[in-house]
Amino acid sequence: MAITGGSSGIGRECAVYFAKKGYDIVFSYNKNEQGAAELNKEFPCCYPVRADFNIKGEAESFCKAVKKRLGHLDVLINNAGVADYSLITELSEERWDEIMNVNLKAMYITTRELLPLMIKEHRGAIINISSMWGITGASCEAAYSASKGGVIAFTKALAKEAGPSGISVNAIAPGVIKTNMTKQLDESTIKELAQSAPLLKIGEPYDIAQAAYFLSQSNFITGQVLAVDGGMTI
């Protein structure tokens, strides 16, 4: 299987979860070389490939590494993502492009390049990591929300396209999860977000990994957006 953005947070937890289930995994990382090395050391079946998805050609290079290392593909998790907390009037065009490149365009490229491996075997599962903000939108996160909304639309369209080839395509929309992204938020904000969810807590990366595995094993779920958010988007 292949995972983008696998050296920390949700991606790392997905890699660990699937590794424990016996999968051979190729995962991408960008700046977190230490995290990638540690994951590979703990689980030698997890093979790291450095790729900056904001740079043209690097998503294709990652896919080439997947093809060379595995030769086939049963599960693809498009997880790599970046966030930005700023007013739209203060968001530069360069930053907007970076968010779209990493969160949306890279997903298109990895899917385009790796889908033929699944079509060849007439089976496979693609899981795209969106966000609850892709469903509801978030103030001061217009670019991030737009990119994650695009992930949802892409997922639904691709499910219709890939379904006849025996391939399921679903999205997960995480709520507030304990990752490096949420470390940018102060304690009072985290507490406020937790209290706004019916379950009165924020999630763990494990919650997303568990959902991803469930979707990868399902034979009759496709085109869906599974909100793993403690009920926040009810």
C-alpha positions as CSV (number, residue, x, y, z in Angstrom):
1,M,0.0,0.0,0.0
2,A,1.0,3.6,-0.3
3,I,0.5,6.5,2.1
4,T,1.4,10.2,1.5
5,G,2.5,12.2,4.4
6,G,3.4,9.2,6.6
7,S,6.1,10.4,8.9
8,S,3.9,11.9,11.6
9,G,0.3,12.4,12.8
10,I,-2.5,10.7,11.0
11,G,-0.3,9.3,8.2
12,R,2.1,7.7,10.6
13,E,-0.7,6.2,12.6
14,C,-2.2,4.7,9.5
15,A,1.2,3.3,8.5
16,V,1.6,1.7,11.9
17,Y,-2.0,0.3,11.9
18,F,-1.7,-1.3,8.5
19,A,1.9,-2.5,9.2
20,K,0.5,-4.4,12.1
21,K,-2.0,-6.0,9.8
22,G,0.8,-7.3,7.6
23,Y,1.0,-4.7,4.8
24,D,4.1,-3.6,3.0
25,I,4.0,0.1,2.8
26,V,5.7,2.9,0.9
27,F,5.1,6.3,2.5
28,S,6.1,9.8,1.6
29,Y,7.6,12.4,3.9
30,N,8.9,15.9,3.3
31,K,10.8,17.7,6.1
32,N,10.4,15.1,8.9
33,E,13.4,12.9,8.1
34,Q,13.8,11.8,11.7
35,G,10.2,10.7,12.0
36,A,10.5,8.8,8.7
37,A,13.6,7.0,9.8
38,E,12.1,6.1,13.2
39,L,9.0,4.6,11.5
40,N,11.2,2.6,9.1
41,K,13.3,1.4,12.0
42,E,10.3,0.3,14.1
43,F,8.5,-1.2,11.1
44,P,11.0,-2.2,8.3
45,C,8.0,-3.0,6.1
46,C,7.4,0.8,6.0
47,Y,9.6,2.2,3.3
48,P,10.2,6.0,3.3
49,V,10.4,8.2,0.1
50,R,11.2,11.9,0.4
51,A,8.9,14.1,-1.7
52,D,7.9,17.7,-1.5
53,F,4.5,17.8,-3.2
54,N,4.7,21.6,-3.7
55,I,7.5,20.9,-6.2
56,K,6.5,19.9,-9.7
57,G,7.4,16.3,-10.5
58,E,8.0,15.1,-7.0
59,A,4.5,13.4,-6.7
60,E,5.3,11.5,-9.9
61,S,8.7,10.5,-8.4
62,F,7.0,9.1,-5.3
63,C,4.7,7.1,-7.5
64,K,7.6,5.7,-9.4
65,A,9.1,4.5,-6.1
66,V,5.8,2.8,-5.2
67,K,5.7,1.0,-8.5
68,K,9.3,-0.1,-8.2
69,R,9.1,-1.2,-4.6
70,L,5.7,-2.9,-4.6
71,G,4.8,-3.7,-8.3
72,H,1.1,-3.7,-7.3
73,L,-1.2,-1.7,-5.1
74,D,-4.1,-2.7,-2.9
75,V,-4.6,0.5,-0.8
76,L,-3.8,4.2,-1.4
77,I,-4.2,6.7,1.4
78,N,-3.9,10.3,0.2
79,N,-3.1,12.0,3.5
80,A,-0.4,14.6,2.9
81,G,-1.6,18.1,3.8
82,V,-0.7,21.6,5.0
83,A,-2.8,24.1,6.8
84,D,-2.9,27.9,7.1
85,Y,-4.6,30.1,9.7
86,S,-5.0,33.6,8.2
87,L,-7.5,36.1,6.9
88,I,-8.1,35.7,3.2
89,T,-7.1,39.3,2.8
90,E,-3.7,38.4,4.2
91,L,-3.2,35.1,2.4
92,S,-0.6,35.3,-0.4
93,E,-1.2,33.8,-3.8
94,E,2.0,31.7,-3.3
95,R,0.6,30.2,0.0
96,W,-2.7,29.5,-1.7
97,D,-1.0,27.7,-4.5
98,E,1.1,25.7,-2.0
99,I,-2.0,24.5,-0.1
100,M,-3.7,23.5,-3.3
101,N,-0.6,21.7,-4.6
102,V,-0.1,19.7,-1.5
103,N,-3.7,19.0,-0.4
104,L,-5.4,18.6,-3.7
105,K,-3.1,18.5,-6.8
106,A,-0.8,15.8,-5.3
107,M,-3.8,13.7,-4.6
108,Y,-4.9,13.9,-8.2
109,I,-1.4,13.0,-9.4
110,T,-0.8,10.1,-7.1
111,T,-4.3,8.7,-8.0
112,R,-3.7,9.2,-11.7
113,E,-0.3,7.4,-11.6
114,L,-1.2,4.6,-9.2
115,L,-4.8,3.8,-10.2
116,P,-3.8,1.7,-13.2
117,L,-2.1,-0.8,-10.7
118,M,-5.5,-1.3,-9.1
119,I,-7.4,-1.4,-12.4
120,K,-5.1,-4.2,-13.6
121,E,-6.1,-6.4,-10.7
122,H,-9.7,-5.2,-10.7
123,R,-9.6,-4.4,-7.0
124,G,-8.3,-1.8,-4.5
125,A,-9.3,0.9,-2.1
126,I,-8.5,4.6,-2.2
127,I,-9.0,6.6,0.9
128,N,-8.6,10.4,0.8
129,I,-8.1,12.4,4.0
130,S,-10.3,15.5,3.9
131,S,-11.5,17.5,6.9
132,M,-14.6,18.6,8.7
133,W,-13.7,22.0,7.4
134,G,-14.1,20.6,3.9
135,I,-17.8,20.0,4.9
136,T,-18.6,23.1,6.9
137,G,-15.8,25.6,6.1
138,A,-13.8,27.4,8.7
139,S,-13.2,31.1,9.3
140,C,-9.5,32.1,8.6
141,E,-9.0,28.8,6.8
142,A,-10.5,29.5,3.4
143,A,-7.7,27.9,1.4
144,Y,-7.5,24.8,3.6
145,S,-11.3,24.5,3.6
146,A,-11.5,24.9,-0.2
147,S,-8.8,22.3,-0.7
148,K,-10.5,19.8,1.6
149,G,-13.9,20.5,-0.1
150,G,-12.2,19.7,-3.3
151,V,-11.0,16.4,-1.9
152,I,-14.6,15.5,-1.1
153,A,-15.8,16.3,-4.6
154,F,-12.9,14.5,-6.2
155,T,-13.7,11.4,-4.1
156,K,-17.3,11.3,-5.1
157,A,-16.5,11.7,-8.8
158,L,-13.7,9.1,-8.8
159,A,-15.9,6.6,-7.0
160,K,-18.2,6.7,-10.0
161,E,-15.3,6.4,-12.4
162,A,-13.4,3.6,-10.6
163,G,-16.3,1.6,-9.3
164,P,-16.8,-0.5,-12.4
165,S,-13.2,-1.5,-12.1
166,G,-13.8,-3.0,-8.6
167,I,-12.2,-0.1,-6.8
168,S,-13.7,1.7,-3.8
169,V,-13.0,5.4,-3.2
170,N,-13.9,7.1,0.1
171,A,-13.0,10.1,2.1
172,I,-12.5,10.6,5.8
173,A,-13.3,14.0,7.3
174,P,-11.4,14.2,10.6
175,G,-12.5,16.6,13.3
176,V,-10.0,18.1,15.7
177,I,-7.2,15.5,16.0
178,K,-4.1,15.7,18.2
179,T,-1.4,16.3,15.5
180,N,1.3,18.8,14.7
181,M,-1.4,21.0,13.0
182,T,-3.4,21.4,16.2
183,K,-0.3,22.2,18.2
184,Q,-0.5,25.6,16.7
185,L,-3.7,26.2,18.7
186,D,-3.6,27.4,22.3
187,E,-5.0,25.3,25.1
188,S,-8.2,27.4,25.5
189,T,-9.0,27.0,21.8
190,I,-8.5,23.2,22.0
191,K,-10.8,23.1,25.1
192,E,-13.4,25.2,23.3
193,L,-13.3,22.9,20.3
194,A,-13.6,19.8,22.4
195,Q,-16.6,21.2,24.3
196,S,-18.4,21.9,21.0
197,A,-18.4,18.2,20.0
198,P,-21.1,16.0,21.4
199,L,-18.5,13.5,22.7
200,L,-16.8,16.5,24.5
201,K,-13.3,15.6,23.4
202,I,-10.9,15.8,20.5
203,G,-9.7,12.8,18.5
204,E,-6.5,10.8,18.3
205,P,-4.7,9.8,15.0
206,Y,-5.6,6.2,15.9
207,D,-9.2,7.0,15.4
208,I,-8.5,8.0,11.8
209,A,-6.3,4.9,11.2
210,Q,-9.0,2.7,12.5
211,A,-11.6,4.2,10.1
212,A,-9.2,4.0,7.2
213,Y,-8.7,0.3,7.8
214,F,-12.4,-0.2,8.0
215,L,-13.0,1.5,4.7
216,S,-10.1,-0.5,3.0
217,Q,-11.8,-3.8,4.0
218,S,-15.3,-2.9,2.9
219,N,-16.7,-4.4,-0.3
220,F,-19.8,-2.3,-0.6
221,I,-19.0,1.2,0.6
222,T,-17.8,3.8,-2.0
223,G,-18.2,7.5,-2.6
224,Q,-18.8,8.2,1.0
225,V,-17.4,10.8,3.4
226,L,-16.9,9.4,6.9
227,A,-16.8,12.1,9.5
228,V,-14.6,11.1,12.4
229,D,-15.1,14.2,14.4
230,G,-16.8,13.3,17.7
231,G,-20.1,14.4,16.2
232,M,-19.0,18.0,15.6
233,T,-20.6,18.2,12.1
234,I,-24.0,16.8,13.1
